[in-house]
Amino acid sequence: MSVDDQLPAKIRLLRAAAELLASSHGSGVSTRQITKLAGVTAPTLYHHFGTKEGLFDAVVAGGFEEYVARERKFAPTGDSLEDIKRMWDNHVQFGLSQPHLYLVMFGNIRPESRPALVADAEALMEEMLNKAAIAGKLNVPPREAARSILAANVGVTLMLISEPAEDRNLELSTMTRDSMISAISADQAHAAVAEDSGKSSVVVAAIALNAALQASHSDQLSGSELRLFLEWLHRISSSSS
C-alpha cells in the first residue's frame, strides 16, 4: 500500500485510512499506521480531523457523498425501472473503481451494527422505486423492493471486487440485476399469475395508490383518515396469499 506524497496531507490521511480500514478485515487500525502510510505526524491528523474516529467518519461520509453523486448524475429516462438498472450499474462501477472505499462503506456490515449509510442508500433506491410504484410497475412495496435490490447489488459488487480484475465476469451483474427487476415488476407478476389476474391487479393498484398518497402528502383526508387508509393499503399491497 502507498499514498501519493504529492497530495495534500488531508487527502493523504483520508486515503490512508480508507486503505487500512478496507484491508483490516474488521480488526483495529492504529493512529500510527495511518500517519505512517500517509507520511504525516499525529498532530497533523488531529489538526484536520480532531480524532482518529473523526477521520474514519470523514472517510465514510466522503465515500457516501461520492456514491450519491454517482447515483444521481444521470438524467431520468422517464422509465423508472430502466433508471433502477442504471443505478445498479453505477453502484457496481463505483465499487470496482474505488474498491478500498467501497469495502469501508459496505464490506463490514454486521447484523448488530447496521451503518446509517445503508439505510440512506436504501432510501435513495426507494425514492426511485416510489416513482415506479406510482406508475403501477411494482408488485411489492417500494421499501421492500429497495432492500432486496440493494442487498443483491452490494453482494454482486463485493463478489466482483474479490476477484482478480482479469477474471471478473460483469455478465453476472447484468443477469442478477435483470432478475431482481423482473422479480419486482408488476408485468412479471401478471404473467406469472394469469389465473389470478384480478387479485394481482388489485395489489398493484394498491401499491401505486399508496405510493402516490405518500408522495403527494394529500390534504383531502384528515390525519386519522389518511393513516387508516394507508394502513389498509399497506395490508393489501403486502398480502401474498
MOWO-V584048 format. One record per pair of residues at least 24 apart in sequence whose ideal C-beta (glycine too) atoms are under 6 Angstrom apart, sorted by the first residue. I is the first residue (numbers start at 0). J is the second residue. Records with the same first field share a line. If there is no record, write none. Layout:
I: J ; J
//
This chain:
2: 36 ; 37
4: 38
8: 39 ; 43
9: 47
11: 37
12: 37 ; 44
13: 58
16: 54 ; 58
17: 58 ; 99 ; 100 ; 103
18: 99
20: 103
21: 99 ; 102 ; 103
25: 107
58: 103
62: 100 ; 104
63: 116
66: 93
69: 93
70: 123
79: 130 ; 131
80: 131 ; 136 ; 180
82: 127
83: 127
84: 176
87: 152 ; 176
90: 152
91: 156 ; 172
94: 156 ; 160
98: 160
105: 153
120: 149
121: 145 ; 146 ; 149
124: 148 ; 149
129: 210
132: 206 ; 207 ; 210
133: 207 ; 210 ; 211
135: 203 ; 207
136: 185
137: 183 ; 185 ; 206
138: 185 ; 188 ; 203
139: 183
140: 206 ; 236
144: 183
148: 179
151: 175 ; 179
202: 236
205: 232 ; 235 ; 236
206: 236
209: 236
//
